[in-house]
Amino acid sequence: MGKDNHGNQYFEIPKDQSIGRRRPSRWFVPQETDDFEREMPAEWEAWLRGRRDEPPTEKELLKNLAISELKKKNAAELQQKEPSGTPKPTKEDSKPFPKYEDYEDFPGKPPKR
C-alpha cells in the first residue's frame, strides 16, 4: 500500500461485504522487525486507525514534513530570543484581580457592604 520516510511499510486487505468483512484490515511492518514502538507519521497512523479512507500521498507527507521542520526552526529562533522560555511579566500583567462589592468573595458568604 505504501511506505513512510522511517522505512515502515503499510498494507491493507480491502473490505468485502460478501464474506462479512465490514472494515478493511490494515497493518504495518516496521523497518526493524521487532521495533513496533518506532515513530510513525500522523497521516499513516490516522489511516491505520480508520480515521481516513485513503492512504496519505507522498506529496502530502512531504508538505507536512516541511511544515514540521519550519515549526521546529521557528521554535529554535524564539528560544534564542528568549532563553528562559517564557516572556518576562510586564507591569500591565501584574494588575490585581478586580473585586466588586456586589459579588461574593467566597461562595456562600454574603458580600461585604
C-alpha positions, 0 to 999 in steps of 0.5 A: 500500500505504501511506505513512510520516510522511517522505512515502515511499510503499510498494507491493507486487505480491502473490505468485502461485504460478501464474506462479512468483512465490514472494515478493511484490515490494515497493518504495518511492518516496521523497518526493524522487525521487532521495533513496533514502538518506532515513530510513525507519521500522523497521516499513516497512523490516522489511516491505520486507525480508520480515521481516513479512507485513503492512504496519505500521498507522498506529496502530502507527507512531504508538505507536512514534513516541511511544515514540521521542520519550519515549526521546529526552526521557528521554535529554535529562533524564539528560544534564542530570543528568549532563553528562559522560555517564557516572556518576562511579566510586564507591569500591565500583567501584574494588575490585581484581580478586580473585586466588586462589592456586589459579588461574593468573595467566597461562595456562600458568604454574603458580600461585604457592604 
